[in-house]
């Protein structure tokens, strides 16, 4: 997997062109499987297309005693861009 540029980390299949994913709509329509947004090692958001992987990440976060772990859905996501600044 390759990283995505511009401050957003993501996972693309090997050999896929590196693209700058700026919105959730762009993420949905490309081969990128996961986007990770982190601010100062304190706040993080993961967008993941694979529901099984997402469920494992959620269980791991909860078992690691991280605070405020919740699923981001269309109803509770106020983010308009995949950016932390």
C-alpha positions as CSV (number, residue, x, y, z in Angstrom):
1,X,0.0,0.0,0.0
2,X,1.1,3.5,-0.8
3,X,0.6,6.7,1.2
4,X,-1.5,9.6,-0.1
5,X,0.0,13.1,-0.1
6,X,-1.1,16.4,1.3
7,X,-1.3,15.6,5.0
8,X,-3.8,12.8,4.6
9,X,-2.6,9.3,5.0
10,X,-4.4,6.6,3.0
11,X,-3.9,3.2,1.6
12,X,-4.0,2.4,-2.1
13,X,-3.4,-1.0,-3.8
14,X,0.2,-1.5,-5.0
15,X,0.7,0.0,-8.4
16,X,-2.3,2.4,-8.1
17,X,-1.5,6.0,-9.0
18,X,-1.1,8.3,-6.0
19,X,-3.9,10.8,-5.8
20,X,-4.8,13.7,-3.5
21,X,-8.0,12.7,-1.8
22,X,-9.7,15.9,-0.5
23,X,-13.3,14.9,0.1
24,X,-15.3,11.8,1.2
25,X,-16.9,11.7,-2.2
26,X,-13.5,11.4,-3.9
27,X,-12.5,8.7,-1.4
28,X,-15.7,6.7,-2.3
29,X,-14.9,6.8,-6.1
30,X,-11.2,5.8,-6.1
31,X,-9.3,2.6,-5.2
32,X,-8.2,4.0,-1.8
33,X,-9.3,1.6,0.9
34,X,-8.5,3.6,4.1
35,X,-7.9,7.2,5.0
36,X,-6.3,8.1,8.4
37,X,-6.5,11.7,9.8
38,X,-4.5,12.4,12.9
39,X,-4.1,15.7,14.8
40,X,-1.2,16.0,17.4
41,X,-1.4,12.3,18.3
42,X,-4.5,13.1,20.3
43,X,-7.4,13.1,17.7
44,X,-7.8,10.6,14.9
45,X,-10.4,9.6,12.4
46,X,-10.3,6.5,10.1
47,X,-12.4,6.2,7.0
48,X,-12.3,2.6,5.8
49,X,-14.3,0.9,3.0
50,X,-13.8,-2.6,4.2
51,X,-16.4,-3.2,7.0
52,X,-14.5,-6.2,8.4
53,X,-11.3,-4.2,8.8
54,X,-13.3,-1.3,10.2
55,X,-14.9,-3.6,12.8
56,X,-11.5,-5.0,13.8
57,X,-10.0,-1.5,14.2
58,X,-13.0,-0.4,16.3
59,X,-12.7,-3.4,18.6
60,X,-8.9,-2.8,19.0
61,X,-9.4,0.8,19.8
62,X,-12.0,0.0,22.4
63,X,-9.8,-2.8,24.0
64,X,-6.9,-0.3,24.0
65,X,-8.9,1.9,26.3
66,X,-8.9,4.8,23.9
67,X,-11.4,7.5,24.8
68,X,-14.4,8.7,22.7
69,X,-14.3,5.8,20.1
70,X,-17.3,6.0,17.9
71,X,-18.4,5.2,14.3
72,X,-18.5,8.1,11.9
73,X,-21.7,7.9,9.8
74,X,-23.4,10.2,7.3
75,X,-25.6,11.4,10.2
76,X,-22.8,12.4,12.6
77,X,-20.0,13.4,10.3
78,X,-19.8,17.2,9.9
79,X,-16.4,17.1,8.0
80,X,-16.7,18.4,4.5
81,X,-13.0,17.8,3.6
82,X,-10.6,15.0,4.4
83,X,-8.2,17.4,6.0
84,X,-7.0,18.1,9.6
85,X,-6.3,21.8,9.0
